[in-house]
Amino acid sequence: MDLRKPLRLGASATEMQELIRSVWTARRDRGAEDRKALELVGLRSGGLVHIDRLREDPHLEMHARGG
């Protein structure tokens, strides 16, 4: 998301807010929400992901790798 261009063109605070909101809500990287959904259906139990599941999808716990 490029904020410099609209700022330089004089976008108002409301316009900037809407730009950020539209980009944020359209994003597809919803890892935390995905993990919470897994907890709610019993496929994940809080903190860490089971090692077998982590091997299938290592992005589930990227914070453990500095991501």
mmCIF file of the N, C-alpha and C atoms, coordinates in Angstrom:
data_MODEL
# 
_entry.id   MODEL 
# 
loop_
_atom_site.group_PDB 
_atom_site.id 
_atom_site.type_symbol 
_atom_site.label_atom_id 
_atom_site.label_alt_id 
_atom_site.label_comp_id 
_atom_site.label_asym_id 
_atom_site.label_entity_id 
_atom_site.label_seq_id 
_atom_site.pdbx_PDB_ins_code 
_atom_site.Cartn_x 
_atom_site.Cartn_y 
_atom_site.Cartn_z 
_atom_site.occupancy 
_atom_site.B_iso_or_equiv 
_atom_site.pdbx_formal_charge 
_atom_site.auth_seq_id 
_atom_site.auth_comp_id 
_atom_site.auth_asym_id 
_atom_site.auth_atom_id 
_atom_site.pdbx_PDB_model_num 
ATOM 1   N N  . MET A 1 1  ? 0.847   -1.159  0.000  1.00 0.00 ? 1  MET A N  1 
ATOM 2   C CA . MET A 1 1  ? 0.000   0.000   0.000  1.00 0.00 ? 1  MET A CA 1 
ATOM 3   C C  . MET A 1 1  ? 0.901   1.233   0.000  1.00 0.00 ? 1  MET A C  1 
ATOM 4   N N  . ASP A 1 2  ? 0.669   2.101   -0.947 1.00 0.00 ? 2  ASP A N  1 
ATOM 5   C CA . ASP A 1 2  ? 1.458   3.328   -1.058 1.00 0.00 ? 2  ASP A CA 1 
ATOM 6   C C  . ASP A 1 2  ? 0.673   4.480   -0.444 1.00 0.00 ? 2  ASP A C  1 
ATOM 7   N N  . LEU A 1 3  ? 1.137   4.971   0.686  1.00 0.00 ? 3  LEU A N  1 
ATOM 8   C CA . LEU A 1 3  ? 0.468   6.097   1.343  1.00 0.00 ? 3  LEU A CA 1 
ATOM 9   C C  . LEU A 1 3  ? 1.058   7.437   0.921  1.00 0.00 ? 3  LEU A C  1 
ATOM 10  N N  . ARG A 1 4  ? 2.273   7.400   0.406  1.00 0.00 ? 4  ARG A N  1 
ATOM 11  C CA . ARG A 1 4  ? 2.931   8.663   0.046  1.00 0.00 ? 4  ARG A CA 1 
ATOM 12  C C  . ARG A 1 4  ? 2.189   9.430   -1.037 1.00 0.00 ? 4  ARG A C  1 
ATOM 13  N N  . LYS A 1 5  ? 1.771   8.716   -2.074 1.00 0.00 ? 5  LYS A N  1 
ATOM 14  C CA . LYS A 1 5  ? 1.124   9.404   -3.193 1.00 0.00 ? 5  LYS A CA 1 
ATOM 15  C C  . LYS A 1 5  ? -0.141  10.148  -2.761 1.00 0.00 ? 5  LYS A C  1 
ATOM 16  N N  . PRO A 1 6  ? -1.094  9.484   -2.075 1.00 0.00 ? 6  PRO A N  1 
ATOM 17  C CA . PRO A 1 6  ? -2.279  10.241  -1.662 1.00 0.00 ? 6  PRO A CA 1 
ATOM 18  C C  . PRO A 1 6  ? -1.953  11.369  -0.676 1.00 0.00 ? 6  PRO A C  1 
ATOM 19  N N  . LEU A 1 7  ? -0.971  11.137  0.201  1.00 0.00 ? 7  LEU A N  1 
ATOM 20  C CA . LEU A 1 7  ? -0.587  12.206  1.122  1.00 0.00 ? 7  LEU A CA 1 
ATOM 21  C C  . LEU A 1 7  ? -0.031  13.407  0.368  1.00 0.00 ? 7  LEU A C  1 
ATOM 22  N N  . ARG A 1 8  ? 0.817   13.127  -0.592 1.00 0.00 ? 8  ARG A N  1 
ATOM 23  C CA . ARG A 1 8  ? 1.410   14.220  -1.382 1.00 0.00 ? 8  ARG A CA 1 
ATOM 24  C C  . ARG A 1 8  ? 0.373   14.944  -2.235 1.00 0.00 ? 8  ARG A C  1 
ATOM 25  N N  . LEU A 1 9  ? -0.690  14.224  -2.600 1.00 0.00 ? 9  LEU A N  1 
ATOM 26  C CA . LEU A 1 9  ? -1.754  14.846  -3.394 1.00 0.00 ? 9  LEU A CA 1 
ATOM 27  C C  . LEU A 1 9  ? -2.773  15.571  -2.516 1.00 0.00 ? 9  LEU A C  1 
ATOM 28  N N  . GLY A 1 10 ? -2.539  15.543  -1.202 1.00 0.00 ? 10 GLY A N  1 
ATOM 29  C CA . GLY A 1 10 ? -3.388  16.302  -0.289 1.00 0.00 ? 10 GLY A CA 1 
ATOM 30  C C  . GLY A 1 10 ? -4.615  15.562  0.212  1.00 0.00 ? 10 GLY A C  1 
ATOM 31  N N  . ALA A 1 11 ? -4.572  14.267  0.261  1.00 0.00 ? 11 ALA A N  1 
ATOM 32  C CA . ALA A 1 11 ? -5.716  13.496  0.761  1.00 0.00 ? 11 ALA A CA 1 
ATOM 33  C C  . ALA A 1 11 ? -6.026  13.880  2.199  1.00 0.00 ? 11 ALA A C  1 
ATOM 34  N N  . SER A 1 12 ? -7.306  13.928  2.502  1.00 0.00 ? 12 SER A N  1 
ATOM 35  C CA . SER A 1 12 ? -7.728  14.273  3.862  1.00 0.00 ? 12 SER A CA 1 
ATOM 36  C C  . SER A 1 12 ? -7.537  13.071  4.781  1.00 0.00 ? 12 SER A C  1 
ATOM 37  N N  . ALA A 1 13 ? -7.645  13.315  6.077  1.00 0.00 ? 13 ALA A N  1 
ATOM 38  C CA . ALA A 1 13 ? -7.533  12.229  7.055  1.00 0.00 ? 13 ALA A CA 1 
ATOM 39  C C  . ALA A 1 13 ? -8.617  11.176  6.810  1.00 0.00 ? 13 ALA A C  1 
ATOM 40  N N  . THR A 1 14 ? -9.797  11.618  6.453  1.00 0.00 ? 14 THR A N  1 
ATOM 41  C CA . THR A 1 14 ? -10.897 10.692  6.167  1.00 0.00 ? 14 THR A CA 1 
ATOM 42  C C  . THR A 1 14 ? -10.591 9.844   4.938  1.00 0.00 ? 14 THR A C  1 
ATOM 43  N N  . GLU A 1 15 ? -10.043 10.455  3.909  1.00 0.00 ? 15 GLU A N  1 
ATOM 44  C CA . GLU A 1 15 ? -9.674  9.705   2.697  1.00 0.00 ? 15 GLU A CA 1 
ATOM 45  C C  . GLU A 1 15 ? -8.573  8.697   2.996  1.00 0.00 ? 15 GLU A C  1 
ATOM 46  N N  . MET A 1 16 ? -7.612  9.089   3.799  1.00 0.00 ? 16 MET A N  1 
ATOM 47  C CA . MET A 1 16 ? -6.536  8.168   4.172  1.00 0.00 ? 16 MET A CA 1 
ATOM 48  C C  . MET A 1 16 ? -7.089  7.008   4.996  1.00 0.00 ? 16 MET A C  1 
ATOM 49  N N  . GLN A 1 17 ? -7.978  7.333   5.907  1.00 0.00 ? 17 GLN A N  1 
ATOM 50  C CA . GLN A 1 17 ? -8.590  6.299   6.732  1.00 0.00 ? 17 GLN A CA 1 
ATOM 51  C C  . GLN A 1 17 ? -9.328  5.284   5.853  1.00 0.00 ? 17 GLN A C  1 
ATOM 52  N N  . GLU A 1 18 ? -10.072 5.759   4.888  1.00 0.00 ? 18 GLU A N  1 
ATOM 53  C CA . GLU A 1 18 ? -10.812 4.862   4.001  1.00 0.00 ? 18 GLU A CA 1 
ATOM 54  C C  . GLU A 1 18 ? -9.869  4.025   3.135  1.00 0.00 ? 18 GLU A C  1 
ATOM 55  N N  . LEU A 1 19 ? -8.787  4.616   2.668  1.00 0.00 ? 19 LEU A N  1 
ATOM 56  C CA . LEU A 1 19 ? -7.797  3.870   1.884  1.00 0.00 ? 19 LEU A CA 1 
ATOM 57  C C  . LEU A 1 19 ? -7.214  2.729   2.711  1.00 0.00 ? 19 LEU A C  1 
ATOM 58  N N  . ILE A 1 20 ? -6.800  3.036   3.920  1.00 0.00 ? 20 ILE A N  1 
ATOM 59  C CA . ILE A 1 20 ? -6.214  2.010   4.791  1.00 0.00 ? 20 ILE A CA 1 
ATOM 60  C C  . ILE A 1 20 ? -7.250  0.938   5.123  1.00 0.00 ? 20 ILE A C  1 
ATOM 61  N N  . ARG A 1 21 ? -8.457  1.355   5.428  1.00 0.00 ? 21 ARG A N  1 
ATOM 62  C CA . ARG A 1 21 ? -9.518  0.397   5.761  1.00 0.00 ? 21 ARG A CA 1 
ATOM 63  C C  . ARG A 1 21 ? -9.808  -0.529  4.572  1.00 0.00 ? 21 ARG A C  1 
ATOM 64  N N  . SER A 1 22 ? -9.865  0.013   3.377  1.00 0.00 ? 22 SER A N  1 
ATOM 65  C CA . SER A 1 22 ? -10.182 -0.819  2.207  1.00 0.00 ? 22 SER A CA 1 
ATOM 66  C C  . SER A 1 22 ? -9.085  -1.842  1.930  1.00 0.00 ? 22 SER A C  1 
ATOM 67  N N  . VAL A 1 23 ? -7.834  -1.437  2.088  1.00 0.00 ? 23 VAL A N  1 
ATOM 68  C CA . VAL A 1 23 ? -6.725  -2.378  1.873  1.00 0.00 ? 23 VAL A CA 1 
ATOM 69  C C  . VAL A 1 23 ? -6.715  -3.426  2.980  1.00 0.00 ? 23 VAL A C  1 
ATOM 70  N N  . TRP A 1 24 ? -6.920  -3.004  4.218  1.00 0.00 ? 24 TRP A N  1 
ATOM 71  C CA . TRP A 1 24 ? -6.871  -3.918  5.354  1.00 0.00 ? 24 TRP A CA 1 
ATOM 72  C C  . TRP A 1 24 ? -7.981  -4.972  5.267  1.00 0.00 ? 24 TRP A C  1 
ATOM 73  N N  . THR A 1 25 ? -9.184  -4.562  4.924  1.00 0.00 ? 25 THR A N  1 
ATOM 74  C CA . THR A 1 25 ? -10.290 -5.512  4.885  1.00 0.00 ? 25 THR A CA 1 
ATOM 75  C C  . THR A 1 25 ? -10.229 -6.430  3.671  1.00 0.00 ? 25 THR A C  1 
ATOM 76  N N  . ALA A 1 26 ? -9.501  -6.046  2.640  1.00 0.00 ? 26 ALA A N  1 
ATOM 77  C CA . ALA A 1 26 ? -9.392  -6.878  1.432  1.00 0.00 ? 26 ALA A CA 1 
ATOM 78  C C  . ALA A 1 26 ? -8.245  -7.876  1.511  1.00 0.00 ? 26 ALA A C  1 
ATOM 79  N N  . ARG A 1 27 ? -7.433  -7.799  2.548  1.00 0.00 ? 27 ARG A N  1 
ATOM 80  C CA . ARG A 1 27 ? -6.271  -8.670  2.631  1.00 0.00 ? 27 ARG A CA 1 
ATOM 81  C C  . ARG A 1 27 ? -6.699  -10.119 2.805  1.00 0.00 ? 27 ARG A C  1 
ATOM 82  N N  . ARG A 1 28 ? -5.828  -11.036 2.402  1.00 0.00 ? 28 ARG A N  1 
ATOM 83  C CA . ARG A 1 28 ? -6.136  -12.457 2.487  1.00 0.00 ? 28 ARG A CA 1 
ATOM 84  C C  . ARG A 1 28 ? -5.302  -13.162 3.557  1.00 0.00 ? 28 ARG A C  1 
ATOM 85  N N  . ASP A 1 29 ? -4.335  -12.488 4.131  1.00 0.00 ? 29 ASP A N  1 
ATOM 86  C CA . ASP A 1 29 ? -3.481  -13.102 5.142  1.00 0.00 ? 29 ASP A CA 1 
ATOM 87  C C  . ASP A 1 29 ? -4.099  -12.953 6.531  1.00 0.00 ? 29 ASP A C  1 
ATOM 88  N N  . ARG A 1 30 ? -4.989  -13.822 6.831  1.00 0.00 ? 30 ARG A N  1 
ATOM 89  C CA . ARG A 1 30 ? -5.729  -13.753 8.089  1.00 0.00 ? 30 ARG A CA 1 
ATOM 90  C C  . ARG A 1 30 ? -5.343  -14.908 9.009  1.00 0.00 ? 30 ARG A C  1 
ATOM 91  N N  . GLY A 1 31 ? -4.052  -15.075 9.216  1.00 0.00 ? 31 GLY A N  1 
ATOM 92  C CA . GLY A 1 31 ? -3.541  -16.199 9.999  1.00 0.00 ? 31 GLY A CA 1 
ATOM 93  C C  . GLY A 1 31 ? -4.124  -16.302 11.393 1.00 0.00 ? 31 GLY A C  1 
ATOM 94  N N  . ALA A 1 32 ? -4.195  -15.195 12.118 1.00 0.00 ? 32 ALA A N  1 
ATOM 95  C CA . ALA A 1 32 ? -4.717  -15.231 13.485 1.00 0.00 ? 32 ALA A CA 1 
ATOM 96  C C  . ALA A 1 32 ? -6.184  -15.643 13.488 1.00 0.00 ? 32 ALA A C  1 
ATOM 97  N N  . GLU A 1 33 ? -6.952  -15.118 12.552 1.00 0.00 ? 33 GLU A N  1 
ATOM 98  C CA . GLU A 1 33 ? -8.361  -15.477 12.475 1.00 0.00 ? 33 GLU A CA 1 
ATOM 99  C C  . GLU A 1 33 ? -8.516  -16.951 12.090 1.00 0.00 ? 33 GLU A C  1 
ATOM 100 N N  . ASP A 1 34 ? -7.675  -17.430 11.187 1.00 0.00 ? 34 ASP A N  1 
ATOM 101 C CA . ASP A 1 34 ? -7.707  -18.838 10.790 1.00 0.00 ? 34 ASP A CA 1 
ATOM 102 C C  . ASP A 1 34 ? -7.377  -19.740 11.976 1.00 0.00 ? 34 ASP A C  1 
ATOM 103 N N  . ARG A 1 35 ? -6.362  -19.365 12.751 1.00 0.00 ? 35 ARG A N  1 
ATOM 104 C CA . ARG A 1 35 ? -5.983  -20.175 13.912 1.00 0.00 ? 35 ARG A CA 1 
ATOM 105 C C  . ARG A 1 35 ? -7.104  -20.199 14.956 1.00 0.00 ? 35 ARG A C  1 
ATOM 106 N N  . LYS A 1 36 ? -7.761  -19.057 15.154 1.00 0.00 ? 36 LYS A N  1 
ATOM 107 C CA . LYS A 1 36 ? -8.864  -19.002 16.118 1.00 0.00 ? 36 LYS A CA 1 
ATOM 108 C C  . LYS A 1 36 ? -10.013 -19.890 15.643 1.00 0.00 ? 36 LYS A C  1 
ATOM 109 N N  . ALA A 1 37 ? -10.319 -19.891 14.364 1.00 0.00 ? 37 ALA A N  1 
ATOM 110 C CA . ALA A 1 37 ? -11.378 -20.738 13.822 1.00 0.00 ? 37 ALA A CA 1 
ATOM 111 C C  . ALA A 1 37 ? -11.056 -22.210 14.048 1.00 0.00 ? 37 ALA A C  1 
ATOM 112 N N  . LEU A 1 38 ? -9.787  -22.585 13.898 1.00 0.00 ? 38 LEU A N  1 
ATOM 113 C CA . LEU A 1 38 ? -9.386  -23.968 14.146 1.00 0.00 ? 38 LEU A CA 1 
ATOM 114 C C  . LEU A 1 38 ? -9.598  -24.340 15.615 1.00 0.00 ? 38 LEU A C  1 
ATOM 115 N N  . GLU A 1 39 ? -9.333  -23.399 16.514 1.00 0.00 ? 39 GLU A N  1 
ATOM 116 C CA . GLU A 1 39 ? -9.563  -23.647 17.942 1.00 0.00 ? 39 GLU A CA 1 
ATOM 117 C C  . GLU A 1 39 ? -11.042 -23.881 18.207 1.00 0.00 ? 39 GLU A C  1 
ATOM 118 N N  . LEU A 1 40 ? -11.880 -23.072 17.591 1.00 0.00 ? 40 LEU A N  1 
ATOM 119 C CA . LEU A 1 40 ? -13.318 -23.151 17.851 1.00 0.00 ? 40 LEU A CA 1 
ATOM 120 C C  . LEU A 1 40 ? -13.921 -24.478 17.404 1.00 0.00 ? 40 LEU A C  1 
ATOM 121 N N  . VAL A 1 41 ? -13.359 -25.091 16.372 1.00 0.00 ? 41 VAL A N  1 
ATOM 122 C CA . VAL A 1 41 ? -13.880 -26.387 15.907 1.00 0.00 ? 41 VAL A CA 1 
ATOM 123 C C  . VAL A 1 41 ? -13.077 -27.551 16.453 1.00 0.00 ? 41 VAL A C  1 
ATOM 124 N N  . GLY A 1 42 ? -12.152 -27.279 17.363 1.00 0.00 ? 42 GLY A N  1 
ATOM 125 C CA . GLY A 1 42 ? -11.417 -28.335 18.036 1.00 0.00 ? 42 GLY A CA 1 
ATOM 126 C C  . GLY A 1 42 ? -10.242 -28.907 17.273 1.00 0.00 ? 42 GLY A C  1 
ATOM 127 N N  . LEU A 1 43 ? -9.798  -28.248 16.218 1.00 0.00 ? 43 LEU A N  1 
ATOM 128 C CA . LEU A 1 43 ? -8.655  -28.748 15.449 1.00 0.00 ? 43 LEU A CA 1 
ATOM 129 C C  . LEU A 1 43 ? -7.341  -28.140 15.917 1.00 0.00 ? 43 LEU A C  1 
ATOM 130 N N  . ARG A 1 44 ? -7.417  -27.260 16.880 1.00 0.00 ? 44 ARG A N  1 
ATOM 131 C CA . ARG A 1 44 ? -6.220  -26.619 17.418 1.00 0.00 ? 44 ARG A CA 1 
ATOM 132 C C  . ARG A 1 44 ? -6.493  -26.300 18.867 1.00 0.00 ? 44 ARG A C  1 
ATOM 133 N N  . SER A 1 45 ? -5.515  -26.507 19.720 1.00 0.00 ? 45 SER A N  1 
ATOM 134 C CA . SER A 1 45 ? -5.733  -26.260 21.145 1.00 0.00 ? 45 SER A CA 1 
ATOM 135 C C  . SER A 1 45 ? -4.832  -25.150 21.653 1.00 0.00 ? 45 SER A C  1 
ATOM 136 N N  . GLY A 1 46 ? -5.230  -23.929 21.431 1.00 0.00 ? 46 GLY A N  1 
ATOM 137 C CA . GLY A 1 46 ? -4.495  -22.787 21.949 1.00 0.00 ? 46 GLY A CA 1 
ATOM 138 C C  . GLY A 1 46 ? -3.132  -22.603 21.336 1.00 0.00 ? 46 GLY A C  1 
ATOM 139 N N  . GLY A 1 47 ? -2.132  -22.359 22.174 1.00 0.00 ? 47 GLY A N  1 
ATOM 140 C CA . GLY A 1 47 ? -0.764  -22.028 21.815 1.00 0.00 ? 47 GLY A CA 1 
ATOM 141 C C  . GLY A 1 47 ? -0.166  -22.582 20.550 1.00 0.00 ? 47 GLY A C  1 
ATOM 142 N N  . LEU A 1 48 ? 0.469   -23.728 20.659 1.00 0.00 ? 48 LEU A N  1 
ATOM 143 C CA . LEU A 1 48 ? 1.237   -24.248 19.542 1.00 0.00 ? 48 LEU A CA 1 
ATOM 144 C C  . LEU A 1 48 ? 0.429   -25.191 18.668 1.00 0.00 ? 48 LEU A C  1 
ATOM 145 N N  . VAL A 1 49 ? 0.840   -25.286 17.443 1.00 0.00 ? 49 VAL A N  1 
ATOM 146 C CA . VAL A 1 49 ? 0.223   -26.201 16.489 1.00 0.00 ? 49 VAL A CA 1 
ATOM 147 C C  . VAL A 1 49 ? 0.931   -27.544 16.604 1.00 0.00 ? 49 VAL A C  1 
ATOM 148 N N  . HIS A 1 50 ? 0.176   -28.621 16.526 1.00 0.00 ? 50 HIS A N  1 
ATOM 149 C CA . HIS A 1 50 ? 0.770   -29.952 16.578 1.00 0.00 ? 50 HIS A CA 1 
ATOM 150 C C  . HIS A 1 50 ? 1.819   -30.075 15.467 1.00 0.00 ? 50 HIS A C  1 
ATOM 151 N N  . ILE A 1 51 ? 2.907   -30.765 15.744 1.00 0.00 ? 51 ILE A N  1 
ATOM 152 C CA . ILE A 1 51 ? 4.042   -30.838 14.822 1.00 0.00 ? 51 ILE A CA 1 
ATOM 153 C C  . ILE A 1 51 ? 3.655   -31.383 13.455 1.00 0.00 ? 51 ILE A C  1 
ATOM 154 N N  . ASP A 1 52 ? 2.749   -32.351 13.397 1.00 0.00 ? 52 ASP A N  1 
ATOM 155 C CA . ASP A 1 52 ? 2.331   -32.895 12.107 1.00 0.00 ? 52 ASP A CA 1 
ATOM 156 C C  . ASP A 1 52 ? 1.627   -31.833 11.265 1.00 0.00 ? 52 ASP A C  1 
ATOM 157 N N  . ARG A 1 53 ? 0.766   -31.055 11.904 1.00 0.00 ? 53 ARG A N  1 
ATOM 158 C CA . ARG A 1 53 ? 0.048   -29.985 11.197 1.00 0.00 ? 53 ARG A CA 1 
ATOM 159 C C  . ARG A 1 53 ? 1.027   -28.887 10.783 1.00 0.00 ? 53 ARG A C  1 
ATOM 160 N N  . LEU A 1 54 ? 1.990   -28.600 11.632 1.00 0.00 ? 54 LEU A N  1 
ATOM 161 C CA . LEU A 1 54 ? 2.996   -27.584 11.319 1.00 0.00 ? 54 LEU A CA 1 
ATOM 162 C C  . LEU A 1 54 ? 3.844   -28.009 10.129 1.00 0.00 ? 54 LEU A C  1 
ATOM 163 N N  . ARG A 1 55 ? 4.136   -29.281 10.033 1.00 0.00 ? 55 ARG A N  1 
ATOM 164 C CA . ARG A 1 55 ? 4.897   -29.775 8.876  1.00 0.00 ? 55 ARG A CA 1 
ATOM 165 C C  . ARG A 1 55 ? 4.097   -29.621 7.590  1.00 0.00 ? 55 ARG A C  1 
ATOM 166 N N  . GLU A 1 56 ? 2.783   -29.766 7.690  1.00 0.00 ? 56 GLU A N  1 
ATOM 167 C CA . GLU A 1 56 ? 1.914   -29.582 6.523  1.00 0.00 ? 56 GLU A CA 1 
ATOM 168 C C  . GLU A 1 56 ? 1.872   -28.123 6.089  1.00 0.00 ? 56 GLU A C  1 
ATOM 169 N N  . ASP A 1 57 ? 1.820   -27.233 7.066  1.00 0.00 ? 57 ASP A N  1 
ATOM 170 C CA . ASP A 1 57 ? 1.705   -25.798 6.774  1.00 0.00 ? 57 ASP A CA 1 
ATOM 171 C C  . ASP A 1 57 ? 2.566   -25.001 7.746  1.00 0.00 ? 57 ASP A C  1 
ATOM 172 N N  . PRO A 1 58 ? 3.866   -24.826 7.431  1.00 0.00 ? 58 PRO A N  1 
ATOM 173 C CA . PRO A 1 58 ? 4.785   -24.146 8.354  1.00 0.00 ? 58 PRO A CA 1 
ATOM 174 C C  . PRO A 1 58 ? 4.441   -22.684 8.617  1.00 0.00 ? 58 PRO A C  1 
ATOM 175 N N  . HIS A 1 59 ? 3.585   -22.074 7.814  1.00 0.00 ? 59 HIS A N  1 
ATOM 176 C CA . HIS A 1 59 ? 3.228   -20.674 8.035  1.00 0.00 ? 59 HIS A CA 1 
ATOM 177 C C  . HIS A 1 59 ? 2.315   -20.479 9.239  1.00 0.00 ? 59 HIS A C  1 
ATOM 178 N N  . LEU A 1 60 ? 1.780   -21.564 9.784  1.00 0.00 ? 60 LEU A N  1 
ATOM 179 C CA . LEU A 1 60 ? 0.894   -21.435 10.938 1.00 0.00 ? 60 LEU A CA 1 
ATOM 180 C C  . LEU A 1 60 ? 1.598   -20.854 12.148 1.00 0.00 ? 60 LEU A C  1 
ATOM 181 N N  . GLU A 1 61 ? 2.878   -21.048 12.264 1.00 0.00 ? 61 GLU A N  1 
ATOM 182 C CA . GLU A 1 61 ? 3.612   -20.557 13.431 1.00 0.00 ? 61 GLU A CA 1 
ATOM 183 C C  . GLU A 1 61 ? 4.865   -19.794 13.014 1.00 0.00 ? 61 GLU A C  1 
ATOM 184 N N  . MET A 1 62 ? 4.727   -18.856 12.120 1.00 0.00 ? 62 MET A N  1 
ATOM 185 C CA . MET A 1 62 ? 5.876   -18.093 11.628 1.00 0.00 ? 62 MET A CA 1 
ATOM 186 C C  . MET A 1 62 ? 6.541   -17.267 12.721 1.00 0.00 ? 62 MET A C  1 
ATOM 187 N N  . HIS A 1 63 ? 5.801   -16.910 13.781 1.00 0.00 ? 63 HIS A N  1 
ATOM 188 C CA . HIS A 1 63 ? 6.422   -16.116 14.853 1.00 0.00 ? 63 HIS A CA 1 
ATOM 189 C C  . HIS A 1 63 ? 7.582   -16.876 15.489 1.00 0.00 ? 63 HIS A C  1 
ATOM 190 N N  . ALA A 1 64 ? 7.537   -18.195 15.441 1.00 0.00 ? 64 ALA A N  1 
ATOM 191 C CA . ALA A 1 64 ? 8.610   -18.995 16.030 1.00 0.00 ? 64 ALA A CA 1 
ATOM 192 C C  . ALA A 1 64 ? 9.872   -18.953 15.179 1.00 0.00 ? 64 ALA A C  1 
ATOM 193 N N  . ARG A 1 65 ? 9.735   -18.439 13.975 1.00 0.00 ? 65 ARG A N  1 
ATOM 194 C CA . ARG A 1 65 ? 10.869  -18.366 13.055 1.00 0.00 ? 65 ARG A CA 1 
ATOM 195 C C  . ARG A 1 65 ? 11.271  -16.917 12.766 1.00 0.00 ? 65 ARG A C  1 
ATOM 196 N N  . GLY A 1 66 ? 10.779  -16.024 13.553 1.00 0.00 ? 66 GLY A N  1 
ATOM 197 C CA . GLY A 1 66 ? 11.146  -14.616 13.368 1.00 0.00 ? 66 GLY A CA 1 
ATOM 198 C C  . GLY A 1 66 ? 10.275  -13.899 12.365 1.00 0.00 ? 66 GLY A C  1 
ATOM 199 N N  . GLY A 1 67 ? 9.162   -14.476 11.956 1.00 0.00 ? 67 GLY A N  1 
ATOM 200 C CA . GLY A 1 67 ? 8.263   -13.871 10.969 1.00 0.00 ? 67 GLY A CA 1 
ATOM 201 C C  . GLY A 1 67 ? 7.146   -13.231 11.641 1.00 0.00 ? 67 GLY A C  1 
# 
